[in-house]
Amino acid sequence: MLCVADALTELTGPVDLAIDGGRRPEDAAASTVIDATVEPVRILRPGPVSEAEIRACLSGL
C-alpha cells in the first residue's frame, strides 16, 4: 500500500481516524498501525512511527 486510500480499501470495519502522511516510496517501511479503542493505545503493527511519537500526537485529544 502506498497511500491512506489504499490502506482503507484493505481494512474491514469502520475506521475512525486515518492520518494521511502522503504517498510513500515503494521501498519504504510499512506503516505503523494502532488500536486506539483501548487506553493506552496498542501497537498492532510496528512501523517507522514510534510509540512515543504516537502518544505525543494523541496527548491533546
C-alpha positions in Angstrom: 0.0 0.0 0.0 1.4 3.4 -0.9 -1.2 5.8 0.5 -4.0 6.0 3.1 -6.7 5.4 0.4 -5.0 2.1 -0.5 -4.9 1.1 3.2 -8.6 2.0 3.7 -9.7 -0.3 0.9 -7.8 -3.2 2.7 -9.3 -2.7 6.1 -12.5 -4.3 7.3 -14.9 -2.5 9.5 -15.2 1.2 10.3 -12.1 3.4 10.6 -12.5 6.4 12.9 -9.2 8.1 12.0 -6.6 7.7 9.4 -3.6 10.1 9.3 -2.5 10.7 5.7 1.2 11.4 5.5 1.1 11.4 1.7 2.3 8.7 -0.7 5.3 6.7 0.5 8.1 5.3 -1.7 7.7 1.7 -2.7 10.7 0.7 -0.7 9.6 2.4 2.5 8.8 0.6 5.7 5.2 -0.4 6.3 3.0 2.0 8.2 2.5 1.8 12.0 -1.0 0.6 12.8 -2.6 1.2 16.2 -5.7 0.3 18.1 -7.0 3.5 19.7 -10.1 1.9 21.0 -8.2 0.9 24.1 -6.4 3.0 26.7 -3.5 3.2 26.4 -3.4 2.8 22.6 -2.0 -0.6 21.4 0.5 -1.0 18.6 -0.9 -3.6 16.2 1.9 -3.4 13.6 5.1 -1.6 14.4 6.4 0.8 11.7 8.5 3.9 11.3 6.4 5.9 13.7 7.4 5.1 17.3 5.0 4.5 20.2 6.4 7.7 21.8 5.6 9.8 18.7 2.1 8.4 18.6 1.4 9.1 22.2 2.7 12.7 21.8 0.3 13.2 18.9 -2.6 11.8 20.8 -1.9 13.6 24.1 -4.0 16.6 23.2 -7.1 14.7 22.1 
